[in-house]
Amino acid sequence: MVSLVAWFSLLPMILAGLYGGAIADRFDRRAVALSASTVAWASTVVLATIVWLGAEQVWMFYVITTVNAVAATIASATRQAITPRLLPKEQLPKAAALLGISAGIMVTVGPGIAGVLVARAGYAWTYTVDVILFFAGFFGLWTLPRIRPEGERPTTGGFRSVVDGLAHLRRAPNVRMSFIVDIIAMTFGQPMVLFPAVGAIVIGGGSVTAGILLASFAVGGILSSLGSGRVTGLRWQGLAIRNAIVSYGLAILGFGVVLAVTELGGHAVQSMDFGDANRWALALAALCLAVAGGSDNISAIFRQSILQAAVPDHLRGRTQGVFTVVVTGGPRLGQMFAGTLATLTATWVPSVVGGALVVVLVIASVARVSSFRHYDALDPRP
Protein backbone atom coordinates (compact mmCIF):
# COMPACT_ATOMS: atom_id res chain seq x y z
CA MET A 1 0.00 0.00 0.00
CA VAL A 2 2.84 2.40 0.87
CA SER A 3 4.45 1.69 -2.52
CA LEU A 4 1.19 2.44 -4.35
CA VAL A 5 0.76 5.74 -2.52
CA ALA A 6 4.33 6.67 -3.44
CA TRP A 7 3.63 6.04 -7.13
CA PHE A 8 0.34 7.97 -7.18
CA SER A 9 1.73 10.98 -5.30
CA LEU A 10 4.68 11.09 -7.69
CA LEU A 11 2.65 11.78 -10.85
CA PRO A 12 1.35 15.29 -9.98
CA MET A 13 4.84 16.47 -9.05
CA ILE A 14 6.37 15.07 -12.24
CA LEU A 15 3.83 16.93 -14.37
CA ALA A 16 4.18 20.09 -12.30
CA GLY A 17 7.97 20.03 -12.49
CA LEU A 18 8.09 19.54 -16.26
CA TYR A 19 5.29 21.91 -17.26
CA GLY A 20 6.07 24.41 -14.52
CA GLY A 21 9.63 24.70 -15.77
CA ALA A 22 8.34 25.33 -19.29
CA ILE A 23 6.12 28.12 -17.97
CA ALA A 24 9.10 29.67 -16.16
CA ASP A 25 11.03 29.75 -19.46
CA ARG A 26 8.22 31.53 -21.28
CA PHE A 27 6.92 34.18 -18.89
CA ASP A 28 8.14 36.61 -16.26
CA ARG A 29 9.61 34.33 -13.60
CA ARG A 30 8.71 36.65 -10.74
CA ALA A 31 5.06 36.51 -11.82
CA VAL A 32 5.18 32.72 -12.19
CA ALA A 33 6.73 32.24 -8.76
CA LEU A 34 4.22 34.63 -7.17
CA SER A 35 1.28 32.93 -8.87
CA ALA A 36 2.38 29.43 -7.85
CA SER A 37 3.11 30.57 -4.30
CA THR A 38 -0.33 32.18 -4.12
CA VAL A 39 -1.98 28.90 -5.08
CA ALA A 40 0.08 27.04 -2.46
CA TRP A 41 -0.89 29.64 0.15
CA ALA A 42 -4.57 29.48 -0.86
CA SER A 43 -4.57 25.69 -0.47
CA THR A 44 -3.28 26.13 3.08
CA VAL A 45 -6.02 28.69 3.75
CA VAL A 46 -8.63 26.22 2.51
CA LEU A 47 -7.16 23.48 4.68
CA ALA A 48 -7.24 25.70 7.77
CA THR A 49 -10.82 26.78 7.00
CA ILE A 50 -12.01 23.19 6.61
CA VAL A 51 -10.50 22.21 9.94
CA TRP A 52 -11.96 25.27 11.69
CA LEU A 53 -15.40 24.36 10.33
CA GLY A 54 -15.02 20.73 11.36
CA ALA A 55 -15.77 19.60 7.81
CA GLU A 56 -12.74 17.34 7.35
CA GLN A 57 -13.03 14.55 4.80
CA VAL A 58 -10.19 12.25 3.76
CA TRP A 59 -10.65 13.01 0.05
CA MET A 60 -10.40 16.74 0.80
CA PHE A 61 -6.96 16.30 2.33
CA TYR A 62 -5.78 14.32 -0.71
CA VAL A 63 -7.02 17.00 -3.12
CA ILE A 64 -5.69 19.94 -1.13
CA THR A 65 -2.28 18.41 -0.48
CA THR A 66 -1.98 17.49 -4.17
CA VAL A 67 -2.76 21.07 -5.22
CA ASN A 68 -0.27 22.35 -2.66
CA ALA A 69 2.44 19.97 -3.88
CA VAL A 70 1.89 20.93 -7.53
CA ALA A 71 2.03 24.66 -6.78
CA ALA A 72 5.06 24.30 -4.50
CA THR A 73 6.90 22.31 -7.18
CA ILE A 74 6.33 25.00 -9.80
CA ALA A 75 7.34 27.74 -7.37
CA SER A 76 10.51 25.88 -6.37
CA ALA A 77 11.65 25.29 -9.96
CA THR A 78 11.00 28.93 -10.84
CA ARG A 79 12.82 30.34 -7.81
CA GLN A 80 15.90 28.26 -8.59
CA ALA A 81 15.84 29.56 -12.17
CA ILE A 82 15.73 33.11 -10.80
CA THR A 83 18.80 32.79 -8.54
CA PRO A 84 21.48 32.95 -11.30
CA ARG A 85 19.99 36.27 -12.46
CA LEU A 86 20.53 37.76 -9.01
CA LEU A 87 24.02 36.51 -8.13
CA PRO A 88 27.39 36.18 -9.90
CA LYS A 89 28.37 32.62 -10.79
CA GLU A 90 31.04 32.37 -8.10
CA GLN A 91 28.39 33.05 -5.43
CA LEU A 92 26.00 30.30 -6.55
CA PRO A 93 27.52 27.52 -4.37
CA LYS A 94 27.14 29.76 -1.32
CA ALA A 95 23.49 30.37 -2.19
CA ALA A 96 22.98 26.61 -2.50
CA ALA A 97 24.62 26.15 0.91
CA LEU A 98 22.15 28.61 2.44
CA LEU A 99 19.34 26.63 0.83
CA GLY A 100 20.71 23.52 2.55
CA ILE A 101 20.52 25.26 5.92
CA SER A 102 16.92 26.32 5.37
CA ALA A 103 15.95 22.82 4.18
CA GLY A 104 17.57 21.24 7.23
CA ILE A 105 15.78 23.62 9.59
CA MET A 106 12.47 22.85 7.88
CA VAL A 107 13.00 19.13 8.45
CA THR A 108 14.17 19.42 12.07
CA VAL A 109 12.60 22.53 13.59
CA GLY A 110 9.40 22.68 11.52
CA PRO A 111 7.89 19.31 12.51
CA GLY A 112 8.90 19.89 16.13
CA ILE A 113 7.11 23.23 16.34
CA ALA A 114 4.11 21.81 14.48
CA GLY A 115 3.93 18.90 16.91
CA VAL A 116 3.95 21.24 19.91
CA LEU A 117 1.27 23.45 18.33
CA VAL A 118 -0.95 20.49 17.50
CA ALA A 119 -0.62 19.14 21.04
CA ARG A 120 -1.27 22.51 22.70
CA ALA A 121 -3.62 24.33 20.33
CA GLY A 122 -4.92 21.80 17.81
CA TYR A 123 -4.72 21.42 14.04
CA ALA A 124 -6.82 24.49 13.23
CA TRP A 125 -4.45 26.92 14.94
CA THR A 126 -1.42 25.07 13.53
CA TYR A 127 -2.65 25.53 9.96
CA THR A 128 -3.53 29.15 10.73
CA VAL A 129 0.02 29.85 11.91
CA ASP A 130 1.27 28.26 8.68
CA VAL A 131 -0.97 30.60 6.67
CA ILE A 132 0.46 33.64 8.48
CA LEU A 133 4.10 32.59 8.18
CA PHE A 134 3.62 31.97 4.45
CA PHE A 135 3.63 35.74 3.92
CA ALA A 136 7.40 35.86 4.48
CA GLY A 137 7.91 34.09 1.16
CA PHE A 138 5.62 36.55 -0.59
CA PHE A 139 7.63 39.49 0.74
CA GLY A 140 10.86 38.20 -0.77
CA LEU A 141 9.27 37.68 -4.18
CA TRP A 142 7.48 41.04 -4.15
CA THR A 143 10.77 42.90 -3.76
CA LEU A 144 12.18 41.40 -6.98
CA PRO A 145 12.01 43.17 -10.35
CA ARG A 146 10.45 41.54 -13.39
CA ILE A 147 12.68 38.68 -14.53
CA ARG A 148 11.99 37.61 -18.09
CA PRO A 149 14.00 34.71 -19.57
CA GLU A 150 16.97 35.82 -21.65
CA GLY A 151 17.77 34.43 -25.08
CA GLU A 152 15.50 32.29 -27.23
CA ARG A 153 12.27 31.73 -25.34
CA PRO A 154 9.86 28.92 -26.33
CA THR A 155 7.26 30.19 -28.80
CA THR A 156 4.85 27.39 -27.96
CA GLY A 157 3.75 26.02 -24.64
CA GLY A 158 2.66 22.62 -23.53
CA PHE A 159 4.20 19.32 -24.49
CA ARG A 160 6.44 20.62 -27.29
CA SER A 161 8.19 23.06 -24.98
CA VAL A 162 8.77 20.29 -22.44
CA VAL A 163 10.24 18.01 -25.13
CA ASP A 164 12.61 20.77 -26.26
CA GLY A 165 13.85 21.16 -22.71
CA LEU A 166 14.39 17.42 -22.29
CA ALA A 167 16.20 17.29 -25.64
CA HIS A 168 18.75 19.73 -24.25
CA LEU A 169 19.87 17.08 -21.75
CA ARG A 170 21.13 14.94 -24.63
CA ARG A 171 23.51 17.77 -25.53
CA ALA A 172 24.46 18.49 -21.91
CA PRO A 173 26.52 15.56 -20.56
CA ASN A 174 27.51 17.31 -17.33
CA VAL A 175 23.96 18.28 -16.40
CA ARG A 176 22.73 14.83 -17.40
CA MET A 177 25.36 13.11 -15.24
CA SER A 178 24.44 15.29 -12.25
CA PHE A 179 20.91 13.88 -12.57
CA ILE A 180 22.09 10.29 -13.03
CA VAL A 181 24.31 10.17 -9.95
CA ASP A 182 21.57 11.74 -7.84
CA ILE A 183 19.02 9.20 -9.05
CA ILE A 184 21.45 6.40 -8.14
CA ALA A 185 21.92 7.80 -4.63
CA MET A 186 18.23 8.40 -4.04
CA THR A 187 17.10 5.04 -5.43
CA PHE A 188 19.52 2.80 -3.57
CA GLY A 189 20.48 4.92 -0.56
CA GLN A 190 17.16 5.95 1.03
CA PRO A 191 16.53 3.85 4.17
CA MET A 192 14.35 6.52 5.87
CA VAL A 193 11.15 4.59 5.26
CA LEU A 194 12.56 1.85 7.52
CA PHE A 195 13.18 4.09 10.55
CA PRO A 196 9.88 3.17 12.27
CA ALA A 197 10.77 -0.52 11.93
CA VAL A 198 14.28 0.14 13.23
CA GLY A 199 12.79 1.86 16.27
CA ALA A 200 10.34 -0.98 16.83
CA ILE A 201 12.34 -4.18 16.34
CA VAL A 202 16.07 -3.41 15.96
CA ILE A 203 17.30 -0.53 18.12
CA GLY A 204 14.10 -0.04 20.08
CA GLY A 205 12.66 3.24 21.29
CA GLY A 206 9.77 3.48 18.86
CA SER A 207 8.91 6.85 17.36
CA VAL A 208 11.53 8.69 19.44
CA THR A 209 14.31 6.61 17.88
CA ALA A 210 12.83 7.10 14.41
CA GLY A 211 12.72 10.85 15.02
CA ILE A 212 16.34 10.95 16.20
CA LEU A 213 17.51 9.07 13.12
CA LEU A 214 15.61 11.38 10.77
CA ALA A 215 16.84 14.48 12.60
CA SER A 216 20.44 13.22 12.47
CA PHE A 217 20.34 13.21 8.68
CA ALA A 218 19.00 16.78 8.62
CA VAL A 219 21.48 18.00 11.24
CA GLY A 220 24.32 16.62 9.14
CA GLY A 221 23.06 18.68 6.23
CA ILE A 222 22.86 21.84 8.33
CA LEU A 223 26.36 21.38 9.76
CA SER A 224 27.84 20.76 6.32
CA SER A 225 26.31 24.01 5.05
CA LEU A 226 27.54 25.96 8.07
CA GLY A 227 31.06 24.65 7.49
CA SER A 228 31.01 24.85 3.71
CA GLY A 229 33.00 28.09 3.38
CA ARG A 230 36.10 26.52 1.83
CA VAL A 231 34.24 23.73 0.08
CA THR A 232 32.03 26.09 -1.95
CA GLY A 233 35.15 27.56 -3.56
CA LEU A 234 36.19 24.28 -5.21
CA ARG A 235 36.73 24.49 -8.97
CA TRP A 236 36.41 20.82 -9.88
CA GLN A 237 32.78 20.40 -9.00
CA GLY A 238 32.19 17.17 -10.92
CA LEU A 239 34.79 15.37 -8.81
CA ALA A 240 33.36 17.01 -5.69
CA ILE A 241 29.93 15.58 -6.52
CA ARG A 242 31.36 12.11 -7.15
CA ASN A 243 33.32 12.11 -3.90
CA ALA A 244 30.37 13.43 -1.90
CA ILE A 245 27.99 10.76 -3.21
CA VAL A 246 30.56 8.00 -2.66
CA SER A 247 30.86 9.24 0.93
CA TYR A 248 27.07 9.17 1.12
CA GLY A 249 26.97 5.56 -0.06
CA LEU A 250 29.64 4.53 2.46
CA ALA A 251 27.72 6.24 5.27
CA ILE A 252 24.50 4.44 4.33
CA LEU A 253 26.47 1.19 4.15
CA GLY A 254 27.82 1.95 7.63
CA PHE A 255 24.28 2.50 8.89
CA GLY A 256 23.31 -0.89 7.51
CA VAL A 257 26.31 -2.54 9.18
CA VAL A 258 25.26 -1.07 12.54
CA LEU A 259 21.79 -2.55 12.09
CA ALA A 260 23.22 -5.91 10.95
CA VAL A 261 25.58 -6.19 13.93
CA THR A 262 22.78 -5.21 16.31
CA GLU A 263 20.29 -7.65 14.83
CA LEU A 264 22.52 -10.61 14.03
CA GLY A 265 24.60 -10.20 17.18
CA GLY A 266 21.59 -10.67 19.42
CA HIS A 267 21.49 -7.05 20.61
CA ALA A 268 18.19 -6.11 18.98
CA VAL A 269 15.55 -4.50 21.19
CA GLN A 270 11.89 -5.03 20.41
CA SER A 271 10.34 -2.27 22.48
CA MET A 272 8.56 1.00 21.79
CA ASP A 273 9.82 2.45 25.09
CA PHE A 274 12.79 4.76 24.50
CA GLY A 275 14.18 3.82 27.89
CA ASP A 276 14.81 0.31 26.56
CA ALA A 277 16.60 1.43 23.37
CA ASN A 278 20.10 0.20 22.53
CA ARG A 279 21.89 3.52 23.07
CA TRP A 280 25.21 2.49 21.50
CA ALA A 281 23.54 1.27 18.33
CA LEU A 282 21.44 4.43 18.20
CA ALA A 283 24.49 6.67 18.60
CA LEU A 284 26.44 4.89 15.85
CA ALA A 285 23.44 4.81 13.52
CA ALA A 286 22.79 8.52 14.09
CA LEU A 287 26.46 9.31 13.40
CA CYS A 288 26.37 7.43 10.09
CA LEU A 289 23.19 9.24 9.07
CA ALA A 290 24.66 12.62 10.00
CA VAL A 291 27.63 11.90 7.71
CA ALA A 292 25.19 10.82 5.00
CA GLY A 293 23.16 14.02 5.41
CA GLY A 294 26.27 16.17 5.20
CA SER A 295 27.54 14.35 2.12
CA ASP A 296 24.16 14.58 0.44
CA ASN A 297 24.03 18.32 1.08
CA ILE A 298 27.54 18.91 -0.32
CA SER A 299 26.53 16.98 -3.43
CA ALA A 300 23.35 19.05 -3.72
CA ILE A 301 25.32 22.32 -3.44
CA PHE A 302 27.47 21.50 -6.45
CA ARG A 303 24.73 19.84 -8.48
CA GLN A 304 22.61 22.95 -8.10
CA SER A 305 25.61 25.16 -8.94
CA ILE A 306 26.20 23.29 -12.20
CA LEU A 307 22.54 23.65 -13.18
CA GLN A 308 22.50 27.36 -12.47
CA ALA A 309 25.89 28.25 -13.95
CA ALA A 310 26.15 26.01 -17.01
CA VAL A 311 22.59 25.96 -18.38
CA PRO A 312 21.55 28.83 -20.72
CA ASP A 313 19.01 31.15 -19.12
CA HIS A 314 16.22 30.37 -21.60
CA LEU A 315 16.42 26.69 -20.57
CA ARG A 316 16.91 27.09 -16.82
CA GLY A 317 13.25 26.78 -15.91
CA ARG A 318 12.80 23.49 -17.74
CA THR A 319 16.10 22.11 -16.45
CA GLN A 320 15.19 23.10 -12.90
CA GLY A 321 11.85 21.40 -13.47
CA VAL A 322 13.62 18.15 -14.30
CA PHE A 323 15.85 18.65 -11.25
CA THR A 324 12.77 19.08 -9.08
CA VAL A 325 11.31 15.86 -10.49
CA VAL A 326 14.55 14.03 -9.69
CA VAL A 327 14.83 15.25 -6.09
CA THR A 328 11.15 14.61 -5.34
CA GLY A 329 10.73 11.39 -7.30
CA GLY A 330 14.06 9.76 -6.48
CA PRO A 331 13.37 9.30 -2.76
CA ARG A 332 10.04 7.65 -3.57
CA LEU A 333 11.82 5.10 -5.73
CA GLY A 334 14.20 4.63 -2.81
CA GLN A 335 11.31 4.03 -0.43
CA MET A 336 9.98 1.30 -2.67
CA PHE A 337 13.42 -0.30 -3.06
CA ALA A 338 14.10 -0.27 0.69
CA GLY A 339 10.60 -1.33 1.70
CA THR A 340 10.43 -4.20 -0.78
CA LEU A 341 13.92 -5.54 -0.05
CA ALA A 342 13.43 -5.30 3.72
CA THR A 343 10.14 -7.19 3.44
CA LEU A 344 11.82 -9.98 1.48
CA THR A 345 14.99 -10.17 3.60
CA ALA A 346 15.81 -8.18 6.76
CA THR A 347 15.77 -4.56 7.95
CA TRP A 348 19.52 -4.08 7.52
CA VAL A 349 19.83 -5.51 4.00
CA PRO A 350 18.60 -2.47 1.97
CA SER A 351 21.19 -0.17 3.55
CA VAL A 352 24.09 -2.58 3.12
CA VAL A 353 23.21 -3.57 -0.44
CA GLY A 354 22.02 -0.11 -1.43
CA GLY A 355 25.01 1.71 0.03
CA ALA A 356 27.40 -0.61 -1.82
CA LEU A 357 25.46 -0.14 -5.06
CA VAL A 358 25.65 3.65 -4.70
CA VAL A 359 29.44 3.54 -4.36
CA VAL A 360 30.00 1.15 -7.27
CA LEU A 361 27.48 2.66 -9.69
CA VAL A 362 28.51 6.27 -9.09
CA ILE A 363 32.22 5.55 -9.55
CA ALA A 364 31.49 3.55 -12.71
CA SER A 365 29.12 6.16 -14.15
CA VAL A 366 31.41 9.14 -13.60
CA ALA A 367 34.39 7.20 -14.99
CA ARG A 368 32.61 7.05 -18.37
CA VAL A 369 32.09 10.83 -18.71
CA SER A 370 35.42 12.66 -18.74
CA SER A 371 33.81 16.10 -19.13
CA PHE A 372 32.04 15.64 -15.80
CA ARG A 373 35.23 14.54 -14.04
CA HIS A 374 36.98 17.64 -15.39
CA TYR A 375 34.09 20.06 -14.92
CA ASP A 376 35.60 23.44 -14.01
CA ALA A 377 33.50 26.04 -12.17
CA LEU A 378 35.58 28.78 -13.82
CA ASP A 379 34.54 27.51 -17.24
CA PRO A 380 31.04 26.05 -16.75
CA ARG A 381 29.81 23.89 -19.61
CA PRO A 382 26.52 21.98 -19.67
Secondary structure, 3 states (H helix, E strand, C coil): CHHHHHHHHHHHHHHHHHHHHHHHCCCCHHHHHHHHHHHHHHHHHHHHHHHHHCCCCHHHHHHHHHHHHHHHHHHHHHHHHHHHHHCCHHHHHHHHHHHHHHHHHHHHHHHHHHHHHHHHHCHHHHHHHHHHHCHHHHHHHHCCCCCCCCCCCCCCCHHHHHHHHHHHHHCCHHHHHHHHHHHHHHHHCCCHHHHHHHHHHHCCCHHHHHHHHHHHHHHHHHHHHHCCCCHHHCCCHHHHHHHHHHHHHHHHHHHHHHHHHHHHCCCCCCCCCHHHCCHHHHHHHHHHHHHHHHHHHHHHHHHHHHHHHHCCHHHHHHHHHHHHHHHHHHHHHHHHHHHHHHHHCCCCHHHHHHHHHHHHHHHHHHHCCHHHHCCCCCCCCC
